[in-house]
């Protein structure tokens, strides 16, 4: 993964528009957050292989970035994104890594289901 | 360390074995006791991808599988089972299905000792779910077939509630193998080991003590 190049990511988002795609969306502060700091309120969410079709999608912001996908009857978005890769299977992998490199958020779009 | 016929180690994530019990594992193997390591997931949801990142969410499982195999080799484990569950979902699996996976292993291997996490005192939901499944599987065995059950605990309240660990293994003779196993899990341990390098060089007593003394609690069955 490398730091987000906004125009390249926007082109990839556009390429998945108006077709069935599979989403991986995840936020996490780590399973040990409340262990290291008992006052910390740990929260996160995870969805893998949600099948969606979006009308349009947009990357906004200036490192870190936000990405929003407008569905026919809903929305998907993620914030805190700063790294990306278009992998060998043509999937758009977006991630938000904190200052130590730990993943805090991931939004991934694939034309075929994730394993 | 008592002589065992067969040891079964059950943890959910590659690297769970490395910190707490890899010296214990290597010690058993050195004395000729067969050790099977059943690892439930490939740590697919690990947050460490390298810094700068050399992994992605999607490549991480393949990388961690290789790291797990390398760590097993470093410790001399020849029977490594990867059970194919997914990281952070273990507690949501059907309890009976999960128990049966452990029961099947126990019937096949008839271990004299099982090592896993201590339910209620192991912090991560996957650790807890794994520990509960092992306890359910062992609980269902006839008394004469029950292996010893020794557990890793590290929640902030573990000593206050469980007392001091009743088993402490000094693994100094196999310390190099333990460090090699920790290093093998590069994607997860690289930054931590870099922090340690100076302390290891200076033979920092606190760090060496933590590495050399592996702490286990014998599982206390609830009184009927």
Interface residues (C-beta under 8 A of the other chain):
Chain A: X1 X24 X26 X28 X30 X31 X32 X35 X38 X46 X83 X85 X87 X91 X93 X95 X97 X100 X101 X102 X103 X104 X106 X108 X114 X115
Chain B: X45 X47 X48 X49 X50 X51 X52 X53 X56 X57 X58 X59 X88 X123 X124 X125 X126 X155 X156 X191
